[in-house]
Amino acid sequence: MAQDCAVCKIIRTYLLFAVPLLALVGASTLGGGLGSATPWFARVELIDLLSWGCLAALISIVAYRAYEEYYLPRKRERALAEAKAKFDEAATQYDGDGHSSGAQKSCPDHE
C-alpha cells in the first residue's frame, strides 16, 4: 500500500467516506420516522452530520494542498535567494580582504 499511486490513494479515501454514507442512506430509508418526543440530538440525522464533515474535510484538504503546492515553494525560493545573496555578499567580502578565491598558493619557503 505504501507504493500506491496518488490517484489510488485518493480513490481509496473517497471510498472510505462514500461507502458508509451510502450505507447510512440505505439504512435510513428502511426505518420509520422518529417521534416528536425525542431530544434534538436524536433528530439530527447522521448522514447530514457526516456530509457536512466530509465537506469540511474536502475544503481543508484543498486548502492544505494549495498551501503546499503554491505558497511553500515560493517561500522556499525566497529563502534560497536570501541565503544566496548572503553567501555572495560574504564571498565578496572575503575576496575584498585580499584573500584569493582560487586554489591556495604554495609558500615559497616549502618548495
NUVOKE-220878 format. One record per residue (C-alpha): x, y, z. Coordinates in Angstrom, 3 decimals. Layout:
REM residues N
<xx:X yy:Y zz:Z>
...
//
This chain:
REM residues 111
<xx:0.000 yy:0.000 zz:0.000>
<xx:2.939 yy:2.345 zz:0.532>
<xx:3.854 yy:2.066 zz:-3.148>
<xx:0.375 yy:3.007 zz:-4.446>
<xx:-0.015 yy:5.959 zz:-6.769>
<xx:-1.638 yy:9.207 zz:-5.642>
<xx:-4.836 yy:8.549 zz:-7.626>
<xx:-5.302 yy:5.155 zz:-5.959>
<xx:-4.912 yy:6.754 zz:-2.536>
<xx:-7.485 yy:9.442 zz:-3.383>
<xx:-9.967 yy:6.871 zz:-4.679>
<xx:-9.452 yy:4.747 zz:-1.569>
<xx:-10.056 yy:7.785 zz:0.651>
<xx:-13.279 yy:8.712 zz:-1.137>
<xx:-14.475 yy:5.122 zz:-0.893>
<xx:-13.710 yy:5.211 zz:2.804>
<xx:-16.237 yy:8.036 zz:3.138>
<xx:-18.691 yy:7.110 zz:0.372>
<xx:-19.476 yy:3.512 zz:1.353>
<xx:-20.533 yy:4.328 zz:4.944>
<xx:-22.563 yy:7.296 zz:3.705>
<xx:-24.400 yy:5.125 zz:1.186>
<xx:-24.997 yy:2.511 zz:3.886>
<xx:-26.483 yy:5.165 zz:6.159>
<xx:-28.740 yy:6.455 zz:3.393>
<xx:-29.959 yy:2.924 zz:2.717>
<xx:-30.487 yy:2.226 zz:6.414>
<xx:-32.427 yy:5.460 zz:6.919>
<xx:-34.931 yy:4.506 zz:4.211>
<xx:-35.700 yy:1.207 zz:5.940>
<xx:-36.767 yy:2.619 zz:9.324>
<xx:-39.772 yy:4.730 zz:10.186>
<xx:-39.748 yy:8.368 zz:11.268>
<xx:-38.788 yy:9.477 zz:14.775>
<xx:-41.407 yy:10.776 zz:17.183>
<xx:-41.522 yy:14.410 zz:18.319>
<xx:-40.688 yy:13.497 zz:21.955>
<xx:-37.045 yy:12.790 zz:21.151>
<xx:-34.271 yy:15.224 zz:22.069>
<xx:-32.664 yy:17.462 zz:19.442>
<xx:-29.523 yy:15.366 zz:19.072>
<xx:-31.604 yy:12.308 zz:18.286>
<xx:-33.378 yy:14.204 zz:15.479>
<xx:-30.083 yy:15.143 zz:13.808>
<xx:-29.539 yy:12.714 zz:11.006>
<xx:-26.154 yy:11.127 zz:10.939>
<xx:-25.971 yy:11.464 zz:7.168>
<xx:-26.240 yy:15.256 zz:7.433>
<xx:-23.552 yy:15.342 zz:10.078>
<xx:-21.235 yy:13.149 zz:8.001>
<xx:-21.885 yy:15.057 zz:4.788>
<xx:-21.005 yy:18.392 zz:6.437>
<xx:-17.938 yy:16.745 zz:7.944>
<xx:-16.874 yy:15.480 zz:4.509>
<xx:-17.398 yy:18.934 zz:3.026>
<xx:-15.258 yy:20.485 zz:5.765>
<xx:-12.593 yy:17.816 zz:5.195>
<xx:-12.625 yy:18.478 zz:1.444>
<xx:-12.219 yy:22.220 zz:1.962>
<xx:-9.404 yy:21.744 zz:4.456>
<xx:-7.602 yy:19.240 zz:2.197>
<xx:-7.841 yy:21.551 zz:-0.814>
<xx:-6.630 yy:24.489 zz:1.276>
<xx:-3.686 yy:22.480 zz:2.613>
<xx:-2.746 yy:21.240 zz:-0.858>
<xx:-2.910 yy:24.791 zz:-2.220>
<xx:-0.664 yy:25.932 zz:0.632>
<xx:1.739 yy:23.067 zz:-0.006>
<xx:1.785 yy:23.443 zz:-3.798>
<xx:1.810 yy:27.235 zz:-4.205>
<xx:2.822 yy:29.036 zz:-1.021>
<xx:5.606 yy:26.814 zz:0.326>
<xx:7.660 yy:26.660 zz:-2.912>
<xx:7.589 yy:30.455 zz:-3.212>
<xx:8.575 yy:30.828 zz:0.430>
<xx:11.430 yy:28.348 zz:-0.015>
<xx:12.549 yy:30.085 zz:-3.193>
<xx:12.662 yy:33.440 zz:-1.398>
<xx:14.643 yy:31.915 zz:1.479>
<xx:17.040 yy:30.331 zz:-1.005>
<xx:17.505 yy:33.664 zz:-2.805>
<xx:18.202 yy:35.391 zz:0.532>
<xx:20.725 yy:32.717 zz:1.512>
<xx:22.409 yy:33.004 zz:-1.892>
<xx:22.585 yy:36.786 zz:-1.545>
<xx:24.166 yy:36.442 zz:1.922>
<xx:26.621 yy:33.878 zz:0.588>
<xx:27.526 yy:36.117 zz:-2.373>
<xx:27.982 yy:39.070 zz:-0.016>
<xx:30.224 yy:37.028 zz:2.282>
<xx:32.214 yy:35.761 zz:-0.701>
<xx:32.639 yy:39.319 zz:-1.979>
<xx:33.830 yy:40.492 zz:1.437>
<xx:36.211 yy:37.545 zz:1.664>
<xx:37.644 yy:38.326 zz:-1.791>
<xx:37.852 yy:42.031 zz:-0.949>
<xx:40.033 yy:41.330 zz:2.113>
<xx:42.890 yy:40.226 zz:-0.140>
<xx:42.268 yy:36.508 zz:0.040>
<xx:42.390 yy:34.601 zz:-3.203>
<xx:39.255 yy:32.868 zz:-4.311>
<xx:41.125 yy:30.283 zz:-6.385>
<xx:43.380 yy:27.470 zz:-5.271>
<xx:45.756 yy:28.081 zz:-2.412>
<xx:49.182 yy:29.254 zz:-3.472>
<xx:52.117 yy:27.362 zz:-2.099>
<xx:54.513 yy:29.114 zz:0.210>
<xx:57.971 yy:29.734 zz:-1.415>
<xx:59.718 yy:28.512 zz:1.755>
<xx:58.385 yy:24.990 zz:1.300>
<xx:59.324 yy:24.476 zz:-2.334>
//
